[in-house]
Amino acid sequence: MSNHQHDKLSAGQYYGSIVNRQAVSGMVLTELQHTEPRKLPSHAHELGFFSLLLRGDYEECFGRQTVTHQPLTLTWHPPLMPHQDEVGPRGVQFFNAEVPGDWLGRLREYAAVAAEPLVWQGNEPVWLMMRLYREFGSADTGYELAMEGLLL
């Protein structure tokens, strides 16, 4: 534990079982699952990332804010944002896309990058993340470029 009372996880590192992981153009794309209910320790991730809940029940605490996730909930986690998670009784399956720090720097030249968590349900960002997940499982020619475009 750090002096901030939470674990710091490096790129591609998560609690739970990694089903599949790929590094594409600096992005780290990970499908992971928890098969048992559990409360995870407070932690933060080195890279900012989008997390799409594919199945299961999940609750996440960011400071005083608690978010209950249903399947197809998409969350933006800013880099080094401390949070604590609880896996529900059915377990969970996620698809996560970590964004390299230099990408965030380039994006800041054109738009604000949220410094707080953002949550979407059933709208265009969720649809884009589902398309990214489909490309993640694909071996089609040019899939890396398609994935990079979808994440941007």
C-alpha positions in Angstrom: 0.0 0.0 0.0 1.1 3.5 -0.7 0.8 6.4 1.7 -2.5 7.2 0.0 -4.0 4.0 1.5 -4.7 2.3 -1.9 -2.8 0.0 -4.2 -1.5 1.3 -7.5 -2.0 -1.1 -10.4 0.2 -0.8 -13.5 -1.0 -1.0 -17.1 -2.9 -4.2 -17.8 -3.0 -5.2 -14.1 -6.4 -5.9 -12.6 -7.9 -7.9 -9.8 -9.7 -10.9 -11.2 -8.9 -13.4 -14.0 -7.6 -12.1 -17.3 -9.6 -13.8 -20.2 -7.7 -12.0 -23.0 -5.3 -9.1 -23.3 -3.9 -7.2 -26.2 -1.6 -4.2 -26.6 -2.5 -2.2 -29.7 -0.9 1.2 -30.6 -0.1 1.8 -26.9 -3.6 0.9 -25.7 -4.0 -2.0 -23.4 -7.2 -3.9 -24.0 -8.3 -6.5 -21.4 -11.3 -8.8 -21.0 -11.5 -10.0 -17.4 -13.9 -11.7 -15.0 -14.6 -12.4 -11.4 -16.5 -15.6 -10.8 -17.2 -15.1 -7.1 -18.7 -12.2 -5.2 -16.0 -10.2 -3.4 -15.1 -6.7 -2.1 -11.8 -5.5 -3.6 -9.3 -3.3 -1.8 -9.1 0.4 -2.5 -6.9 0.9 -5.5 -6.0 3.2 -8.5 -4.8 2.4 -12.0 -1.7 4.0 -13.6 -3.5 4.7 -16.9 -6.9 6.1 -17.4 -9.4 3.6 -18.8 -12.8 2.9 -20.1 -14.6 -0.1 -18.5 -17.6 -1.8 -20.0 -19.6 -4.2 -17.8 -20.6 -7.1 -20.1 -22.4 -9.2 -17.5 -23.0 -9.4 -13.8 -23.6 -7.0 -10.9 -21.0 -4.5 -9.7 -20.8 -1.5 -7.4 -18.0 1.0 -7.4 -17.1 3.8 -4.9 -15.2 6.9 -5.9 -14.8 8.8 -2.7 -18.3 9.6 -1.5 -19.9 8.7 -4.9 -21.2 5.1 -5.3 -22.2 3.8 -8.7 -24.3 0.6 -9.2 -23.5 -0.9 -12.6 -25.8 -2.9 -14.7 -24.7 -4.8 -17.9 -23.7 -2.4 -20.6 -22.6 0.3 -18.2 -19.5 2.2 -19.4 -17.3 4.1 -17.0 -14.3 6.4 -17.6 -11.7 6.0 -14.8 -9.2 8.9 -14.9 -5.5 8.0 -14.3 -4.7 7.4 -10.6 -8.4 7.8 -9.5 -8.8 5.8 -6.2 -11.8 3.6 -6.1 -13.1 0.5 -4.4 -15.2 -2.1 -6.1 -17.6 -4.9 -5.0 -18.5 -7.8 -7.2 -22.1 -9.0 -6.9 -23.4 -12.6 -6.4 -23.4 -13.5 -10.1 -19.8 -12.4 -10.6 -18.8 -10.0 -13.5 -17.2 -9.8 -16.9 -15.6 -6.6 -18.1 -13.9 -5.3 -21.3 -11.5 -2.5 -20.4 -9.5 -0.1 -22.7 -6.6 1.7 -21.1 -5.5 4.9 -22.7 -1.8 5.7 -22.9 -0.7 9.0 -21.2 0.6 10.5 -24.4 -2.9 10.0 -26.0 -4.5 11.9 -23.2 -1.9 14.7 -23.7 -2.8 14.9 -27.4 -6.5 14.9 -26.7 -6.1 17.7 -24.2 -5.0 19.9 -27.2 -8.5 19.6 -28.7 -10.9 18.9 -25.8 -11.2 18.7 -22.0 -10.3 15.3 -20.6 -12.5 14.4 -17.6 -10.6 14.4 -14.3 -13.6 12.8 -12.6 -15.3 9.4 -13.3 -18.0 9.5 -16.0 -20.7 6.9 -16.4 -22.9 6.1 -19.5 -25.7 3.6 -20.0 -27.2 2.7 -23.3 -26.0 5.5 -25.5 -23.4 6.2 -28.2 -20.2 5.8 -26.0 -21.5 2.4 -25.0 -22.2 1.5 -28.6 -18.6 2.6 -29.6 -17.1 0.5 -26.8 -19.2 -2.6 -27.9 -17.8 -2.1 -31.5 -14.3 -1.9 -30.0 -15.0 -5.2 -28.1 -16.1 -6.8 -31.3 -12.8 -5.7 -33.0 -10.9 -7.0 -30.0 -12.1 -10.5 -30.8 -11.4 -10.1 -34.5 -8.4 -11.0 -36.6 -9.6 -9.0 -39.6 -7.0 -7.1 -41.7 -6.6 -3.6 -40.3 -8.3 -4.3 -37.0 -5.6 -2.4 -35.0 -6.4 0.8 -37.0 -10.1 0.3 -36.5 -9.6 -0.2 -32.8 -7.5 2.9 -32.5 -10.1 5.0 -34.3 -12.9 3.7 -32.2 -11.1 4.5 -28.9 -10.3 8.0 -30.2 
